[in-house]
Amino acid sequence: MNVATAHLVTADQNGNHAVLDQARDVLLRRHGVAHATLQVEPANHTGCDELGW
């Protein structure tokens, strides 16, 4: 089974549910990823972009 984890940055937090649904659909249809842990963050969030790996 293929799996994924990702941070999704959105400009408008009102559409988080739609963003999650669309991302999950793209991952499954285009990449065969059956399970994904996705975290939606506002565009002004800091922290995760500081990782160096």
C-alpha contacts under 8 A as a table, 3 or more apart, distances in Angstrom:
res1	aa1	res2	aa2	distance
1	M	33	V	7.38
1	M	34	A	6.77
2	N	32	G	6.68
2	N	33	V	4.76
2	N	34	A	6.02
2	N	35	H	6.94
3	V	33	V	5.34
3	V	34	A	6.22
3	V	35	H	4.92
3	V	36	A	5.53
4	A	33	V	6.83
4	A	35	H	6.58
4	A	36	A	4.61
4	A	37	T	6.33
5	T	36	A	5.48
5	T	37	T	4.64
5	T	38	L	5.70
6	A	36	A	7.78
6	A	37	T	6.55
6	A	38	L	5.03
6	A	39	Q	6.34
7	H	38	L	5.87
7	H	39	Q	4.76
7	H	40	V	5.89
7	H	41	E	6.95
8	L	38	L	6.94
8	L	39	Q	5.94
8	L	40	V	4.68
8	L	41	E	6.05
9	V	40	V	5.86
9	V	41	E	4.92
9	V	42	P	5.62
9	V	43	A	5.45
10	T	13	Q	6.39
10	T	16	N	7.70
10	T	40	V	7.02
10	T	41	E	6.31
10	T	42	P	5.31
10	T	43	A	5.58
11	A	42	P	6.07
11	A	43	A	5.36
12	D	15	G	6.24
12	D	16	N	7.79
12	D	42	P	7.28
13	Q	16	N	5.53
13	Q	41	E	7.88
13	Q	42	P	6.43
15	G	18	A	5.41
15	G	19	V	6.21
16	N	19	V	5.04
16	N	20	L	6.18
16	N	40	V	6.69
17	H	20	L	5.19
17	H	21	D	6.22
18	A	21	D	5.09
18	A	22	Q	6.06
19	V	22	Q	5.22
19	V	23	A	6.00
20	L	23	A	5.17
20	L	24	R	6.06
20	L	38	L	7.14
20	L	40	V	7.65
21	D	24	R	5.26
21	D	25	D	6.19
22	Q	25	D	5.05
22	Q	26	V	6.16
23	A	26	V	5.15
23	A	27	L	6.12
24	R	27	L	5.19
24	R	28	L	6.26
24	R	36	A	6.93
25	D	28	L	5.25
25	D	29	R	6.02
26	V	29	R	5.27
26	V	30	R	5.57
26	V	31	H	7.34
27	L	30	R	5.68
27	L	31	H	5.17
27	L	32	G	6.35
27	L	33	V	5.27
27	L	34	A	7.56
28	L	31	H	5.60
28	L	32	G	4.50
28	L	33	V	4.62
28	L	34	A	5.57
29	R	32	G	5.89
29	R	33	V	7.84
33	V	36	A	7.03
41	E	45	H	6.40
42	P	45	H	5.48
46	T	49	D	6.67
46	T	50	E	7.80
47	G	50	E	5.52
47	G	51	L	7.71
48	C	51	L	5.88
